[in-house]
Amino acid sequence: MNKLRCWSSKMETPILDLEDYSYAYKLYGEAIQRRDFGMTIEKSFKTKLNYYKEVTGFEETEPNSIMHYRIGQYTACKN
């Protein structure tokens, strides 16, 4: 598992390969579509946050941050 130092949290965080990121992106879109007014972020994005933890072992609490944890965004490799 590759890690990257996050500029905002100042922590090393696991980054997703293309396949894992594609699935996380799909879960993100589904959460946005089903989100109701008054729903907490935790409840809305529970599936996505759980997936990220399952894949990386890292418990992220901010679903938007995961959208930045993609290896292809930071390297020239085809991961």
C-alpha positions in Angstrom: 0.0 0.0 0.0 1.4 3.4 -1.0 1.2 6.3 1.4 1.3 10.0 0.8 1.7 12.9 3.3 -1.5 14.8 3.3 -0.9 18.6 3.1 -3.9 19.5 5.3 -3.8 16.9 8.0 0.1 16.6 8.0 -0.4 12.8 8.3 0.7 10.0 6.0 -2.4 8.5 4.5 -2.9 5.5 2.3 -3.6 6.3 -1.4 -5.8 4.2 -3.7 -4.8 2.6 -6.9 -6.9 3.2 -10.0 -9.2 0.2 -9.4 -9.9 1.0 -5.8 -10.3 4.7 -6.5 -12.8 3.9 -9.3 -15.0 2.0 -6.9 -14.7 4.7 -4.2 -15.7 7.3 -6.8 -18.8 5.2 -7.6 -19.7 5.0 -3.9 -19.2 8.8 -3.6 -21.7 9.5 -6.4 -24.2 7.1 -5.0 -24.0 8.8 -1.6 -24.5 12.2 -3.1 -27.6 11.0 -5.0 -29.3 9.5 -1.9 -28.4 12.2 0.6 -31.4 13.8 2.2 -31.6 17.2 3.9 -30.5 16.8 7.5 -28.5 13.6 7.0 -25.2 13.6 8.7 -22.0 13.2 6.7 -21.2 10.0 8.6 -24.5 8.4 7.7 -24.5 9.6 4.1 -21.0 8.4 3.3 -20.8 5.4 5.6 -20.5 2.9 2.8 -17.6 4.8 1.2 -15.8 5.4 4.5 -16.1 1.7 5.4 -14.8 0.7 2.0 -11.7 2.9 2.4 -11.0 1.5 5.8 -11.5 -2.1 4.5 -9.0 -1.5 1.6 -6.4 0.6 3.5 -6.9 -0.2 7.2 -7.0 3.6 7.7 -10.1 5.1 9.3 -10.8 8.3 7.4 -13.6 10.5 8.7 -13.8 13.1 5.8 -15.3 11.5 2.7 -14.1 14.4 0.4 -10.5 13.7 1.4 -10.6 10.2 0.0 -11.3 11.7 -3.4 -7.7 13.2 -3.3 -6.1 9.9 -2.3 -5.5 8.5 -5.8 -2.1 7.4 -6.8 -2.5 8.5 -10.5 -2.9 12.0 -9.3 0.6 12.1 -7.9 2.6 9.8 -10.1 3.1 9.1 -13.7 2.6 5.3 -13.3 -0.5 3.4 -14.4 -1.7 2.4 -10.9 
